[in-house]
């Protein structure tokens, strides 16, 4: 049974999530604040965590940052659940390491579908796989990227973006698809966010980034290994 941690300060929403997700067969641990949840995670690792961003004490963004810095917890799938719906809030939440973002009010069926999707992806990523191209090596279990043995410090979204392009290297991936898959199903912001991440990703990878991540004008991007 998959274990899901729910960190939500609104008691009514917290209880709704607990009851609803238990009905879908998940084992739920519910918390009002981030600090006790993070402590328990170190002892009893969850399969997925749902964080409200506006929490008493440590906010959800700070909690997700700490989670991503923990060697044992950094691969845990995370969903941001919040009343905020501004583009900047979504981008910040996803850039600090959240895998998905859903706003209140929300549908329980939609949330359950996103949980299933993230858990399937997480199970797939648990098996260690090393991807290599040119002078770059990627360990998908540790999420480490190295170029000529030097560690390349990528943000969470830069890593996801690179991996998605590699996995779909047989075709051009359009901007809308990348925004939806990397920034969230309901992301409706400008493509400048994507273009900015592509630019910094290329810079961090150096010449190999420029050679392999190609811009297809007016369409999107394509990864070219050779």
N, C-alpha and C positions, 0 to 999 in steps of 0.2 A: 504493500500500500504506500503510495507516494505521500511524503510528508510536506505540507505547505504551511509556512509561517505567515500569519496575517498581522501586520503592524498598522493599526488604525485607532486614532484616539476617540472617534465618535462611537459610543457604545452600541447604538442601534445598528450602525453599518457593520461594526465588528461582529455582532451577533448574527446579523443577516448573512454575512459571508461565511461564518463558521457553520451555520446550519445548512446553507445552500451547498457549500463545497463538500461537506460531509455526505450530503445526499448524492454527490457525484462519485463518492468512494474515496475521497482524500482524508488523510489524517491531519487535522488542523490544530495548530497551536496559535492562540490569539494573544496579542499584546497591545497595551495602550501606548507604550513608549518604545523607542528604539533601543535604549541602553540594555534593558533586561533581555530583549530579543537577541541582540548581538552576543551577549554572554552565553545564552543557552545554545546558540548556534555552534559555538566552539565545542560544546559537549555533545550536542545532538544535531548533526548537520542536516538541514532541510534539503528537499529536492527542488524547492522553489520558494521564493519569498515575495510577498506583496507589501509594498511600502506606501503609506500615505506620505505625501511630502511635507504637509503642515502638521508637525507633531510637537508635543510639549518637550522641553529640553532639547535634545539633539534632533534636528530636523531630518527628514528622509534623505535629502541630498547628502548630508554629512555621513549618514549611516551607510548609504550605498558606497560612498568613497572608501570608507573603512573596510567594508565587506570586500571590495575589489582589491584592496591591498593585502588581504589575508590569504596566505598561500593555500590554506585548506578550503576557503570559502569563495575564492575569486571567480570560480566557474559556475557558481549557483545562479540559475536563471532568476531575474528580478523583473517584476511588473510594478510600475508607478501607478498608484491609484490616488487621484486628487481632484479637487473641484476646479483647479486652475486649468484654463483652456487657452492661454495665450501662447503664441508660437515660441517665444523666447523660453517660457517655462518648459515646454516640451523638449526643445533643443538641449537645454541645460540638464534636464533629467536624464535624457538619453545619452548625452555625452559623458556624464559621470559614470555611466556603466549600466543603466537600466536596459533591459532587452525589449521592453514594450511599455506602452503608456495608454492608460484608459481613464477617461474623465467621468466625474459624477455629474448627473445621474448616469448609471450604467445598467446594462442588461446582464443578468447573471449567466444566461446562456452564452452571450458573447465572451464574457470573462472566462468561462469554463473552456470555451473553444481555444482561446489564446493560451490558457494554461496547458492544455493538451498539446498544442503546437510546440510550445517552448520545451516541454518535457520530452517530446519526441526528438527534438533537435539536440537537447542536452544528452540524451542517451546515445545518440549517434556520435557525439563529440568525445564521449568518455574513452573510446578506443584511441590509443595513441596513433597518430599518423604524422609522418614527416613529409611535407611538401617542399620540393626544391625547384627553383628556376633561376637560370643564370648563376649569380653568386649568392642568392638568397635562400635561406632555409627557414621553414615555418614548422614548429611543433604545435599541432592543434590541441594537444592535451594541456600543455603548459602555456599555450598562447604566446610563446616566445618567437620573435622574428629576429633573424640574424642576417647581416650582409657581410660577407667575407669574415665570418666568425664574430663580428662586432654586433652587440645587442642594439637593435633599433627600437627606441621607445615610442610605441604607437599608442594613441588613445584607444579606448574601447571601440568607438565607432570607426576609427581609421582601420583597425584590425578587421572588424566585421565587413567593412567595405572592400578591403583587399581580398579577403577570403571569398566573398560573394562573386567578385569579378573573376577570380581564378576558377571557381566552380562552374562558371558559365563562359569559359574562354572560347567556346565554339561559336559565339554569336555576339552581336552588339547588344548591350543592355541599356535600355532607354532610361532617361532621368526619372520618370514617374515610377518605374519599377524599383529603382534603387532607393528613392525616397520612401516608398511604401515598405520595402523589405528591411531597410536599415533603420529608418527613423520612425516607422510605425504605420499601421494600416490606415489611420485617419489623419496622417500628416498632410497639412495643406499649405505649408510654408513655401517660400520661394526657393528656386533651384540654386540660389547663391550659397546656401548652406552646403549642398552637395559639392558644388564647384570648389568651394573653399577647402573642403576636406580632401578632395582629389589633389589640389595644389600642394597642401602640406604633406600628403602621403608621398607624392612624387619627390618633394624636397628631402624628406627623411630617408628615402630609399636611394637618393642620388641618381646617377645616370641610368641605373637599371630601372628606376621608377619611371623615368621619362621614356625609356625604350619600350617598356612593357605595357604601360597604361596609356592607351591611345584615345584621343578625343575624336569622336565621329560627329562632325559639325551638324547642329540642329537635331541630333538624335540622342546621343548619350556617350557611353564609353565602352571600350573593348580591351580585354587583356590579351596580349600577344606574347607568348613565351619566347619565341625565337626571333 
